[in-house]
Amino acid sequence: MSNPSSKEMADVVARSWPETRADDELTLLWGFLDFLRATAVNKVAGLSRAEAAGTPFPASPEMNALGVLRHLTAVERWWLTIVGGGSDLPDLWGDTADHDHLFRLGKEHSPAEVVVLYQQEWRISREALAGLAADDPVRRAGEDRTVRWVLTHLIQETARHVGHLDVLREFADGEVGE
């Protein structure tokens, strides 16, 4: 691994399994989501920008670890904040005809910066769903979903992309494991 400045790298975050005897469904859902979020961040922690921006898959030449985190940030904004919470914050998708645009990185996209934006979205998402129960309908007009559905969908989406991050991390520096 190269030795870039620590300002460029993301730090490892604390991670713990959800409570095995959670008192309620939302505690359990948020616990699994928090576990997966931390896992995603830790997959880029300690990588240089070059390592985190690496694109090792010939069949997916745009896919890189930082792009996956940017994608997860946009997914979180859309499903939890806009659909779930009914927020009028702008979505982060940009040009929806260009599915790979979040994977193309500018100079400002260091591991540390991308992680900070992802973590900021966690707070925004929690605030957007504050006070809602699992059975409550989402707040975005025209959506026929529950809070339970959007949280479970985001858990599924995050878990799928943590799998991508596992492989991208192994290609970047050989590190394996959860």
QUIFENVEN-V860106 format. One record per helix or strand of 3 or more residues. SS is the DSSP state (A for helix, B for strand). FROM is the first residue (numbers start at 1). LEN is the number of residues. If there is no record, write none. Layout:
# QUIFENVEN-V860106
SS/FROM/LEN
SS/FROM/LEN
This chain:
# QUIFENVEN-V860106
A/25/20
A/49/4
A/58/3
A/65/20
A/101/3
A/111/19
A/147/27
